[in-house]
Amino acid sequence: MQKYCLALDLKDDPQLIAEYKAYHKNVWPAIIASIKDAGITVLDIYCLGNRMFMIIEATADFSFEKKSAMDAANSTVQEWETLMWKFQQALPWAEPGQKWMLMEKIFELP
């Protein structure tokens, strides 16, 4: 099992943040299926203000490259991602077009 932590910001607008959270209470079934089909077994998103934190646990054969290729070939995932970008904004140090950014693990309880 692999674990990844990622971060992304929402636009700092309380109405948009509330709408984003509402979408995530009823994520489209095809999106859930695409996540599971990529080998992701746990996906949790936390929010504080407009900063989001995602925890992913995935099977040993999971890769972000494979997930990206699957997403690119799935028109429903592309529709969802376009819709979500209405609420999201890249972190200040993100590359152009980069959304969720992988975080560096700096501590683990011994």
CYANA upper distance limits for C-alpha pairs under 8 A (distance plus 0.5 A):
  1 MET  CA     57 GLU  CA      7.07
  1 MET  CA     58 ALA  CA      6.13
  1 MET  CA     59 THR  CA      5.46
  1 MET  CA     60 ALA  CA      5.92
  2 GLN  CA     56 ILE  CA      8.49
  2 GLN  CA     57 GLU  CA      6.00
  2 GLN  CA     58 ALA  CA      5.68
  2 GLN  CA     59 THR  CA      6.75
  2 GLN  CA     60 ALA  CA      6.72
  3 LYS  CA     55 ILE  CA      7.61
  3 LYS  CA     56 ILE  CA      6.04
  3 LYS  CA     57 GLU  CA      4.95
  3 LYS  CA     58 ALA  CA      6.96
  4 TYR  CA     54 MET  CA      8.47
  4 TYR  CA     55 ILE  CA      6.28
  4 TYR  CA     56 ILE  CA      5.56
  4 TYR  CA     57 GLU  CA      6.99
  4 TYR  CA    102 LEU  CA      7.57
  4 TYR  CA    103 MET  CA      8.14
  5 CYS  CA     53 PHE  CA      7.45
  5 CYS  CA     54 MET  CA      6.00
  5 CYS  CA     55 ILE  CA      5.14
  5 CYS  CA     56 ILE  CA      6.86
  5 CYS  CA    102 LEU  CA      6.45
  5 CYS  CA    103 MET  CA      5.99
  5 CYS  CA    104 GLU  CA      8.37
  6 LEU  CA     53 PHE  CA      6.21
  6 LEU  CA     54 MET  CA      5.52
  6 LEU  CA     55 ILE  CA      7.13
  6 LEU  CA    100 TRP  CA      6.34
  6 LEU  CA    101 MET  CA      5.59
  6 LEU  CA    102 LEU  CA      4.84
  6 LEU  CA    103 MET  CA      5.66
  7 ALA  CA     51 ARG  CA      7.72
  7 ALA  CA     52 MET  CA      6.02
  7 ALA  CA     53 PHE  CA      5.12
  7 ALA  CA     54 MET  CA      6.72
  7 ALA  CA    100 TRP  CA      5.98
  7 ALA  CA    101 MET  CA      5.82
  7 ALA  CA    102 LEU  CA      7.19
  7 ALA  CA    103 MET  CA      7.27
  8 LEU  CA     51 ARG  CA      6.63
  8 LEU  CA     52 MET  CA      5.73
  8 LEU  CA     53 PHE  CA      7.24
  8 LEU  CA     88 GLN  CA      7.90
  8 LEU  CA     89 GLN  CA      7.62
  8 LEU  CA     90 ALA  CA      6.76
  8 LEU  CA     91 LEU  CA      6.50
  8 LEU  CA     99 LYS  CA      6.92
  8 LEU  CA    100 TRP  CA      5.54
  8 LEU  CA    101 MET  CA      7.03
  9 ASP  CA     50 ASN  CA      6.02
  9 ASP  CA     51 ARG  CA      4.98
  9 ASP  CA     52 MET  CA      6.17
  9 ASP  CA     88 GLN  CA      6.40
  9 ASP  CA     89 GLN  CA      5.88
  9 ASP  CA     90 ALA  CA      6.69
  9 ASP  CA     91 LEU  CA      6.61
 10 LEU  CA     17 ILE  CA      7.23
 10 LEU  CA     50 ASN  CA      5.34
 10 LEU  CA     51 ARG  CA      6.76
 10 LEU  CA     52 MET  CA      7.72
 10 LEU  CA     87 PHE  CA      6.12
 10 LEU  CA     88 GLN  CA      4.65
 10 LEU  CA     89 GLN  CA      5.90
 11 LYS  CA     16 LEU  CA      7.65
 11 LYS  CA     17 ILE  CA      7.79
 11 LYS  CA     50 ASN  CA      7.07
 11 LYS  CA     87 PHE  CA      6.18
 11 LYS  CA     88 GLN  CA      6.01
 11 LYS  CA     89 GLN  CA      6.19
 12 ASP  CA     16 LEU  CA      8.37
 12 ASP  CA     17 ILE  CA      7.94
 12 ASP  CA     49 GLY  CA      8.31
 12 ASP  CA     50 ASN  CA      6.15
 13 ASP  CA     17 ILE  CA      6.64
 14 PRO  CA     18 ALA  CA      6.60
 15 GLN  CA     19 GLU  CA      6.75
 16 LEU  CA     20 TYR  CA      6.58
 16 LEU  CA     87 PHE  CA      6.43
 17 ILE  CA     21 LYS  CA      6.71
 17 ILE  CA     50 ASN  CA      7.70
 17 ILE  CA     87 PHE  CA      7.41
 18 ALA  CA     22 ALA  CA      6.71
 19 GLU  CA     23 TYR  CA      6.89
 20 TYR  CA     24 HIS  CA      7.04
 20 TYR  CA     84 MET  CA      7.87
 20 TYR  CA     87 PHE  CA      6.89
 21 LYS  CA     25 LYS  CA      7.07
 22 ALA  CA     26 ASN  CA      7.58
 23 TYR  CA     27 VAL  CA      6.51
 27 VAL  CA     31 ILE  CA      7.29
 27 VAL  CA     32 ILE  CA      7.49
 28 TRP  CA     32 ILE  CA      7.16
 29 PRO  CA     33 ALA  CA      6.68
 30 ALA  CA     34 SER  CA      6.62
 30 ALA  CA     76 THR  CA      7.49
 30 ALA  CA     77 VAL  CA      8.07
 31 ILE  CA     35 ILE  CA      6.79
 31 ILE  CA     76 THR  CA      7.92
 31 ILE  CA     77 VAL  CA      6.61
 31 ILE  CA     80 TRP  CA      8.21
 32 ILE  CA     36 LYS  CA      6.85
 33 ALA  CA     37 ASP  CA      6.40
 34 SER  CA     38 ALA  CA      6.78
 34 SER  CA     70 MET  CA      8.40
 34 SER  CA     71 ASP  CA      8.11
 34 SER  CA     77 VAL  CA      8.19
 35 ILE  CA     39 GLY  CA      7.55
 35 ILE  CA     40 ILE  CA      6.29
 36 LYS  CA     40 ILE  CA      5.55
 36 LYS  CA     41 THR  CA      6.73
 38 ALA  CA     62 PHE  CA      6.98
 38 ALA  CA     66 LYS  CA      7.82
 38 ALA  CA     67 LYS  CA      6.15
 38 ALA  CA     70 MET  CA      8.14
 39 GLY  CA     58 ALA  CA      5.98
 39 GLY  CA     59 THR  CA      5.84
 39 GLY  CA     61 ASP  CA      7.70
 39 GLY  CA     62 PHE  CA      5.92
 40 ILE  CA     56 ILE  CA      7.25
 40 ILE  CA     57 GLU  CA      6.43
 40 ILE  CA     58 ALA  CA      4.67
 40 ILE  CA     59 THR  CA      6.96
 40 ILE  CA     62 PHE  CA      7.69
 41 THR  CA     56 ILE  CA      8.07
 41 THR  CA     57 GLU  CA      6.18
 41 THR  CA     58 ALA  CA      5.77
 41 THR  CA     59 THR  CA      7.62
 42 VAL  CA     55 ILE  CA      8.04
 42 VAL  CA     56 ILE  CA      5.98
 42 VAL  CA     57 GLU  CA      5.38
 42 VAL  CA     58 ALA  CA      7.34
 43 LEU  CA     54 MET  CA      7.40
 43 LEU  CA     55 ILE  CA      6.15
 43 LEU  CA     56 ILE  CA      5.08
 43 LEU  CA     57 GLU  CA      7.08
 44 ASP  CA     54 MET  CA      6.06
 44 ASP  CA     55 ILE  CA      5.69
 44 ASP  CA     56 ILE  CA      7.16
 45 ILE  CA     52 MET  CA      7.20
 45 ILE  CA     53 PHE  CA      6.11
 45 ILE  CA     54 MET  CA      4.86
 45 ILE  CA     55 ILE  CA      6.99
 46 TYR  CA     52 MET  CA      6.07
 46 TYR  CA     53 PHE  CA      5.59
 46 TYR  CA     54 MET  CA      6.83
 47 CYS  CA     51 ARG  CA      6.22
 47 CYS  CA     52 MET  CA      4.94
 47 CYS  CA     53 PHE  CA      6.84
 48 LEU  CA     52 MET  CA      6.99
 58 ALA  CA     62 PHE  CA      6.52
 62 PHE  CA     66 LYS  CA      7.68
 62 PHE  CA     67 LYS  CA      8.19
 63 SER  CA     67 LYS  CA      6.81
 64 PHE  CA     68 SER  CA      6.47
 65 GLU  CA     69 ALA  CA      6.76
 66 LYS  CA     70 MET  CA      6.72
 67 LYS  CA     71 ASP  CA      6.57
 68 SER  CA     72 ALA  CA      6.57
 69 ALA  CA     73 ALA  CA      6.95
 70 MET  CA     74 ASN  CA      6.95
 71 ASP  CA     75 SER  CA      8.31
 71 ASP  CA     77 VAL  CA      6.32
 71 ASP  CA     78 GLN  CA      7.30
 72 ALA  CA     77 VAL  CA      8.24
 72 ALA  CA     78 GLN  CA      7.32
 74 ASN  CA     78 GLN  CA      6.89
 75 SER  CA     79 GLU  CA      6.63
 76 THR  CA     80 TRP  CA      6.71
 77 VAL  CA     81 GLU  CA      6.58
 78 GLN  CA     82 THR  CA      6.63
 79 GLU  CA     83 LEU  CA      6.73
 80 TRP  CA     84 MET  CA      6.59
 81 GLU  CA     85 TRP  CA      6.65
 82 THR  CA     86 LYS  CA      7.57
 83 LEU  CA     87 PHE  CA      8.31
 84 MET  CA     88 GLN  CA      6.85
 85 TRP  CA     89 GLN  CA      7.55
 89 GLN  CA     99 LYS  CA      7.92
 90 ALA  CA     94 ALA  CA      6.59
 90 ALA  CA     98 GLN  CA      7.21
 90 ALA  CA     99 LYS  CA      5.90
 90 ALA  CA    100 TRP  CA      8.14
 91 LEU  CA     99 LYS  CA      8.09
 91 LEU  CA    101 MET  CA      8.49
 94 ALA  CA     98 GLN  CA      6.26
 94 ALA  CA     99 LYS  CA      7.83
 94 ALA  CA    101 MET  CA      7.90
